[in-house]
């Protein structure tokens, strides 16, 4: 029963996101491979702008996302370091626009 409720809520969230995706931005850590790379591909197809982060360059993720029309920035760093995250947030705000409104939360 709970699974059905969660599924219904997720459907509504996804509908809202898809309708308002013009301003949607996703920050994806671990974007160089695996689940992070696939998440970037899916969100690029849905029209999201992407901020990609990993310990190694997510260039192999960036290219296909840009081919799908996504605005993409990448940042190679270790997000376990708070100073690095602060720097990343500043660069993100500068690149993507500090007042950019994200219309809905992203639930993965």
VMD Tcl script that draws the C-alpha trace (Angstrom):
set ca {
  {0.00 0.00 0.00}
  {2.74 2.50 0.95}
  {4.59 1.69 -2.23}
  {1.54 2.73 -4.24}
  {1.28 6.01 -2.36}
  {4.96 6.76 -2.88}
  {4.66 5.88 -6.53}
  {1.69 8.24 -6.94}
  {3.57 11.06 -5.19}
  {6.63 10.49 -7.36}
  {4.45 10.58 -10.49}
  {3.06 13.96 -9.43}
  {6.50 15.34 -8.63}
  {7.86 14.14 -11.96}
  {4.90 15.73 -13.77}
  {5.57 19.04 -12.03}
  {9.26 18.83 -12.84}
  {8.67 18.01 -16.48}
  {6.25 20.93 -16.87}
  {8.66 23.42 -15.25}
  {12.02 22.04 -16.34}
  {13.14 25.27 -18.03}
  {14.75 26.38 -14.78}
  {15.62 22.97 -13.41}
  {19.20 22.30 -12.38}
  {20.60 19.06 -11.01}
  {23.86 18.76 -9.10}
  {25.17 15.23 -9.54}
  {28.04 13.94 -7.42}
  {29.73 10.79 -8.66}
  {28.90 11.79 -12.24}
  {31.91 10.21 -13.96}
  {30.48 6.71 -14.03}
  {27.72 4.33 -13.06}
  {24.54 5.66 -11.51}
  {25.78 9.26 -11.60}
  {26.48 9.07 -15.33}
  {23.12 7.48 -16.09}
  {21.31 10.04 -13.93}
  {22.98 12.83 -15.93}
  {21.89 11.23 -19.21}
  {18.27 10.92 -18.11}
  {18.08 14.46 -16.72}
  {19.75 15.90 -19.82}
  {17.05 14.20 -21.91}
  {14.43 15.85 -19.65}
  {15.91 19.30 -20.23}
  {17.78 19.88 -16.98}
  {20.96 21.94 -16.72}
  {23.63 19.88 -14.99}
  {26.45 20.49 -12.54}
  {28.62 17.37 -12.62}
  {31.06 16.48 -9.85}
  {33.40 13.57 -9.26}
  {36.89 12.73 -8.03}
  {37.92 12.35 -11.67}
  {36.81 14.31 -14.71}
  {33.21 13.62 -15.73}
  {34.06 14.62 -19.33}
  {32.72 11.32 -20.69}
  {29.41 12.17 -19.04}
  {29.47 15.82 -20.12}
  {29.71 15.22 -23.87}
  {26.54 13.13 -24.28}
  {24.61 15.48 -21.96}
  {25.60 18.48 -24.07}
  {24.68 16.57 -27.23}
  {21.21 16.23 -25.69}
  {21.09 20.02 -25.33}
  {21.88 20.36 -21.63}
  {23.88 23.24 -20.23}
  {26.65 21.49 -18.30}
  {29.43 22.46 -15.93}
  {31.87 20.05 -14.34}
  {33.88 20.26 -11.17}
  {36.53 17.71 -10.20}
  {36.71 17.54 -6.42}
  {36.20 15.57 -3.25}
  {32.85 16.62 -1.77}
  {33.81 15.23 1.63}
  {35.85 18.45 2.08}
  {33.58 21.29 3.26}
  {35.86 24.00 1.79}
  {35.66 22.32 -1.60}
  {31.86 22.18 -1.41}
  {31.74 25.90 -0.56}
  {33.97 26.68 -3.54}
  {31.86 24.45 -5.79}
  {28.69 26.24 -4.63}
  {30.23 29.61 -5.52}
  {31.32 28.45 -8.95}
  {27.92 26.83 -9.48}
  {26.11 30.08 -8.59}
  {28.35 32.04 -10.95}
  {27.97 29.60 -13.85}
  {24.30 28.68 -13.49}
  {22.99 31.90 -11.99}
  {22.78 32.55 -8.27}
  {19.06 33.33 -8.40}
  {18.09 30.42 -10.59}
  {14.89 28.89 -9.24}
  {14.70 25.14 -9.12}
  {10.97 24.41 -9.50}
  {10.90 21.09 -7.72}
  {13.03 18.78 -5.65}
  {14.74 15.89 -7.35}
  {13.88 12.48 -5.92}
  {16.04 9.59 -7.12}
}
mol new
graphics top color blue
foreach p $ca { graphics top sphere $p radius 0.5 }
foreach p [lrange $ca 0 end-1] q [lrange $ca 1 end] { graphics top cylinder $p $q radius 0.2 }
display resetview
